[in-house]
């Protein structure tokens, strides 16, 4: 099951209430925003009673954090799948870009709207635990890039750090523009730019 709410199990079985609630929250939070999406909307779309939501999540804030955690894990799954096909550290860096492009290609209800984690973080108040989840995700993405660069640039820690930050900024900027434009073409372009930069190192 993807964050876009698509059942990829192919089993046709009715999923447990927690999974249905998370899938409904993922669709509505991404399409309509965190603040605009009420508990009643999520339970109606999931086809469960409101009590079932509170049996699985202590509050809407708890559901939001679960959504953010699930989206992070979903992205990691896309990245790992891409990494399995990568040959060497250069391709490892590009696997990060490919994973973002794969996320953008999901069949979202209103099209691609950018990074769902950053969209949610923008609605959460300073100090909210959800913002910490998002920050950790972005830090992990930059660390993954840096890990591949360490293999590509052995003994050059300053270049690794600077290039990882550069590529992370390129990725975030491309994701924001792709979200505004509603498709992943900016992410594909960013991948090409990253590949050219790597070839100059």
C-alpha positions in Angstrom: 0.0 0.0 0.0 1.4 3.4 -1.0 1.0 6.7 0.7 -1.3 7.7 -2.2 -3.7 5.1 -0.9 -3.2 2.5 -3.6 -3.6 -1.1 -2.5 -0.6 -2.8 -3.9 -1.1 -6.2 -2.1 -3.4 -7.5 -4.9 -5.1 -9.7 -2.3 -8.4 -8.0 -2.3 -8.6 -8.6 1.5 -10.1 -5.9 3.7 -7.2 -4.3 5.5 -7.1 -3.8 9.3 -8.6 -0.5 10.6 -5.2 1.0 11.4 -4.0 0.5 7.8 -7.3 1.9 6.4 -7.1 4.9 8.7 -3.5 5.6 7.7 -4.3 5.2 4.0 -7.2 7.6 4.3 -5.2 10.1 6.3 -2.4 9.9 3.7 -4.8 10.7 0.9 -6.6 13.5 2.7 -3.5 15.1 4.4 -1.7 15.2 1.1 -4.6 16.3 -1.1 -6.3 18.8 1.3 -3.7 19.6 4.0 -3.3 18.6 7.6 -5.3 21.4 9.2 -8.2 21.2 6.8 -8.7 17.5 7.2 -10.9 16.6 10.2 -11.2 13.3 12.0 -14.7 12.8 10.6 -13.4 13.0 7.0 -10.7 10.4 7.7 -13.0 7.9 9.5 -15.7 8.3 6.7 -13.1 7.6 4.0 -11.6 4.7 5.9 -15.0 3.2 6.5 -14.5 2.9 10.3 -16.2 4.3 13.4 -14.6 7.3 15.1 -14.0 5.1 18.2 -11.8 2.8 16.0 -9.6 5.8 15.2 -9.1 6.5 18.9 -8.4 2.8 19.6 -5.5 3.0 17.2 -4.3 6.6 17.6 -4.4 8.7 20.8 -5.2 11.9 18.9 -5.1 13.6 15.6 -1.6 14.7 16.4 -0.7 11.0 16.9 -2.2 10.1 13.5 -0.2 12.9 11.9 3.0 11.6 13.3 2.1 8.1 12.2 1.5 9.5 8.7 4.8 11.2 8.6 6.6 8.1 9.8 4.9 6.0 7.2 5.7 8.5 4.4 9.4 8.4 5.5 9.4 4.6 5.5 7.7 4.6 2.1 10.4 6.8 0.6 13.1 4.6 2.1 11.5 1.6 0.4 11.7 3.4 -2.9 15.3 4.4 -2.3 16.3 0.9 -1.3 14.7 -0.5 -4.5 16.6 2.0 -6.6 19.8 1.3 -4.7 19.6 -2.4 -5.5 19.9 -1.5 -9.2 22.7 1.1 -8.6 26.3 0.3 -9.6 28.8 2.2 -7.6 28.6 5.4 -5.5 27.8 7.7 -8.3 24.6 5.7 -9.1 23.9 5.5 -5.4 23.6 9.3 -5.2 21.4 9.3 -8.2 19.2 6.6 -6.6 18.2 9.3 -4.0 17.0 11.5 -6.9 15.2 8.6 -8.6 13.4 7.7 -5.3 12.0 11.3 -5.2 10.9 11.0 -8.8 9.2 7.7 -8.1 7.3 9.3 -5.3 6.2 12.1 -7.6 4.9 9.6 -10.1 2.3 8.1 -7.8 -1.3 8.6 -8.8 -2.2 11.3 -6.4 -5.8 12.5 -6.3 -5.0 16.1 -7.3 -1.6 15.4 -8.8 1.8 15.9 -7.3 1.9 18.7 -4.7 5.6 18.5 -3.6 7.0 16.8 -0.6 4.2 15.6 1.7 6.5 15.8 4.7 7.4 19.5 4.1 3.8 20.3 3.3 2.7 18.9 6.6 5.6 20.6 8.5 4.6 24.0 7.1 1.2 23.6 8.8 2.6 22.4 12.2 3.6 24.9 14.9 7.3 25.4 15.9 8.3 22.7 18.4 5.7 20.2 17.2 7.0 16.6 17.2 5.9 16.2 13.6 8.3 18.8 12.5 11.1 16.8 14.2 10.1 13.8 12.2 10.4 15.8 9.0 13.7 17.3 9.9 15.1 13.8 10.7 13.9 12.6 7.3 15.7 15.5 5.5 18.8 14.9 7.5 18.8 11.2 6.7 18.4 12.0 3.0 21.5 14.3 3.1 23.4 11.6 5.1 22.6 9.0 2.5 23.9 11.3 -0.2 27.0 12.0 1.8 27.6 8.2 2.4 27.8 7.6 -1.3 30.0 10.7 -1.8 32.4 9.4 0.8 33.1 6.4 -1.4 33.3 8.6 -4.5 35.6 11.2 -2.8 37.8 9.3 -0.3 39.9 11.5 1.9 38.0 14.6 1.0 35.5 15.2 3.9 35.1 18.9 3.2 34.1 18.3 -0.4 31.8 15.5 0.7 30.0 17.7 3.2 29.7 20.7 0.7 28.6 18.5 -2.2 26.0 16.6 -0.1 24.5 19.9 1.0 24.6 21.2 -2.5 22.8 18.1 -3.9 20.3 18.1 -1.0 19.4 21.7 -1.8 19.1 20.9 -5.5 16.7 18.0 -4.7 14.6 20.1 -2.3 14.3 23.0 -4.8 13.4 20.6 -7.6 10.8 19.0 -5.4 9.2 22.3 -4.6 9.1 23.4 -8.2 7.7 20.0 -9.3 5.0 20.4 -6.7 4.0 23.8 -8.0 3.9 22.5 -11.5 2.1 19.2 -10.7 4.5 16.8 -12.3 8.0 15.3 -11.9 9.8 16.9 -14.8 11.8 19.2 -12.5 13.0 16.2 -10.6 14.2 14.5 -13.7 16.0 17.7 -14.7 17.6 17.9 -11.2 18.8 14.3 -11.6 20.5 15.3 -14.9 22.1 18.3 -13.2 23.3 16.1 -10.3 24.8 13.6 -12.7 26.7 16.4 -14.5 28.0 17.8 -11.2 29.2 14.3 -10.1 31.0 13.9 -13.3 33.0 17.1 -12.6 34.2 16.0 -9.1 
